[in-house]
Amino acid sequence: MSRTVRQPLLRRSSWVVAFSLGFAAVSAGAATWPVTPGQRSTAQQVAEAGVPLSELAPNAPDSYTVKRGDTLWDISKIFLKTPWRWPELWGMNLDQIRNPHLIYPGQVLYLDKTGDRARLRLGKPVETQDGKLSPRVRAEPLPDDAIASVPMHLIGPFLNDAIVLDSNTLETAPRVVATQEGRVLVSKGENAYVRGDLSAARNWQLFREPKPLIDPTTNELLGFEAHFVGTAEYTRPGEIRALPDGKSEIVPATITITNLREEANIGDRLSPAPARDVEAFAPHSPGGPMSGRIISVYGDGLNAGQNQIVSINRGARDGVERGHVLALWRAGTQRVDTTDAAKPMIRLPDERHGLLFVFRVFERVSYALILQVKDPVSAGDLFTEP
């Protein structure tokens, strides 16, 4: 495989600079986030450097007004050939930094091109008395509707629902043993009956039989992917009831189904629902070379396309971070060289054909959204740093 590996200009902390827009426009009552000395130092370096003009998209506009529904990734694609280099482009004058995590619809961004570098600024450029262009920054409050870094409606449902277990712990978890009125399947709003210890939580997730995740290269068992079914609320405890004849009978606990991806069933297992994942993140390139393979398509599909979820055989132990952007590669096929009298077999070079965005990281496995792709993605396909 012939590839050029570009080392990113910035280190891990630099992704926060991507949010350095719209700060003077934030109202005094808006939530604030700490800006560390390291982040300020990185922002200063970025503000001074910018991005080479050669990295701008051929049709990059001089200015752009942020629209409702935009994401930081969408905006970066408008201006850059390689959107994961956005921290270099979005470095801001430190005087404008108020909150590095907010950017709002209605804000105007413009390209400041100086020499052979470009920087993205906030506001509209206006000519000063000395003939230079300077940004005009709005100062009125804006509604609390900051845009997301990537399409959250695609990955939001999986931030807590896609889980990987180190061992098949669901085997001993509380389980559904009966359904309301003897039904085979349970729908939203209906009751189901559970045996097991439910004292750990009030809200629970329901999972079906987990499947093993096997490394397609080494055949190592990397964990168990739990099949998410839905959520339920623990509404009534169970008991062991004494009978007049001195024997006892089991009365299971009651749960009420609150949300379903598919209908619940007898035998489904329960796990305490985690706190909702609201941690901010943004796409960025790994800090060095990285490669691995697709383990599987999330769900029951054999192939995946754009906006679908896949698991990969790299996790926290391998340096994978939430927000990493990875390149997808299509393996080169074998062909017969018909121009050679000996008709030898040749293998064509691997071809890059898409991008992944990592949004959930476990120790040995991660989940990623397919941001864009030309051909179907399947288990065993290769990924690398972009």
Rosetta blueprint (number, residue, H / E / L):
1 M L
2 S L
3 R L
4 T L
5 V L
6 R L
7 Q L
8 P L
9 L L
10 L L
11 R L
12 R H
13 S H
14 S H
15 W H
16 V H
17 V H
18 A H
19 F H
20 S L
21 L L
22 G L
23 F L
24 A L
25 A L
26 V L
27 S L
28 A L
29 G L
30 A L
31 A L
32 T L
33 W L
34 P L
35 V L
36 T L
37 P H
38 G H
39 Q H
40 R H
41 S H
42 T H
43 A H
44 Q H
45 Q H
46 V H
47 A H
48 E H
49 A H
50 G L
51 V E
52 P E
53 L H
54 S H
55 E H
56 L E
57 A L
58 P L
59 N L
60 A L
61 P L
62 D L
63 S E
64 Y E
65 T E
66 V L
67 K L
68 R L
69 G L
70 D L
71 T E
72 L H
73 W H
74 D H
75 I H
76 S H
77 K H
78 I H
79 F H
80 L E
81 K L
82 T L
83 P H
84 W H
85 R H
86 W H
87 P H
88 E H
89 L H
90 W L
91 G L
92 M L
93 N L
94 L H
95 D H
96 Q H
97 I L
98 R L
99 N L
100 P L
101 H L
102 L L
103 I L
104 Y L
105 P L
106 G L
107 Q L
108 V E
109 L E
110 Y E
111 L E
112 D E
113 K E
114 T E
115 G L
116 D L
117 R E
118 A E
119 R E
120 L E
121 R E
122 L E
123 G L
124 K E
125 P E
126 V E
127 E E
128 T L
129 Q L
130 D L
131 G L
132 K L
133 L E
134 S E
135 P E
136 R E
137 V L
138 R L
139 A L
140 E L
141 P L
142 L L
143 P L
144 D L
145 D L
146 A L
147 I L
148 A E
149 S L
150 V L
151 P L
152 M H
153 H H
154 L H
155 I H
156 G L
157 P L
158 F H
159 L H
160 N H
161 D H
162 A L
163 I L
164 V E
165 L E
166 D L
167 S L
168 N L
169 T H
170 L H
171 E H
172 T H
173 A L
174 P L
175 R E
176 V E
177 V E
178 A E
179 T E
180 Q H
181 E H
182 G H
183 R L
184 V L
185 L E
186 V E
187 S L
188 K L
189 G L
190 E L
191 N E
192 A E
193 Y E
194 V E
195 R E
196 G L
197 D L
198 L L
199 S L
200 A L
201 A L
202 R L
203 N E
204 W E
205 Q E
206 L E
207 F E
208 R E
209 E E
210 P E
211 K E
212 P E
213 L E
214 I E
215 D L
216 P L
217 T L
218 T L
219 N L
220 E L
221 L E
222 L E
223 G E
224 F E
225 E E
226 A E
227 H E
228 F E
229 V E
230 G E
231 T E
232 A E
233 E E
234 Y E
235 T E
236 R E
237 P L
238 G L
239 E E
240 I E
241 R E
242 A E
243 L L
244 P L
245 D L
246 G L
247 K L
248 S E
249 E E
250 I E
251 V E
252 P L
253 A E
254 T E
255 I E
256 T E
257 I E
258 T E
259 N E
260 L E
261 R L
262 E L
263 E L
264 A E
265 N E
266 I L
267 G L
268 D L
269 R E
270 L E
271 S E
272 P E
273 A L
274 P L
275 A L
276 R L
277 D L
278 V L
279 E L
280 A L
281 F L
282 A L
283 P L
284 H E
285 S L
286 P L
287 G L
288 G L
289 P L
290 M L
291 S E
292 G E
293 R E
294 I E
295 I E
296 S E
297 V E
298 Y L
299 G L
300 D L
301 G L
302 L L
303 N E
304 A E
305 G L
306 Q L
307 N L
308 Q L
309 I E
310 V E
311 S E
312 I E
313 N L
314 R L
315 G L
316 A H
317 R H
318 D H
319 G L
320 V L
321 E L
322 R L
323 G L
324 H E
325 V E
326 L E
327 A E
328 L E
329 W E
330 R E
331 A L
332 G L
333 T L
334 Q E
335 R E
336 V E
337 D L
338 T L
339 T L
340 D L
341 A L
342 A L
343 K L
344 P L
345 M E
346 I E
347 R E
348 L L
349 P L
350 D L
351 E E
352 R E
353 H E
354 G E
355 L E
356 L E
357 F E
358 V E
359 F E
360 R E
361 V E
362 F L
363 E L
364 R L
365 V L
366 S E
367 Y E
368 A E
369 L E
370 I E
371 L E
372 Q E
373 V E
374 K L
375 D L
376 P L
377 V E
378 S E
379 A L
380 G L
381 D L
382 L E
383 F E
384 T E
385 E L
386 P L
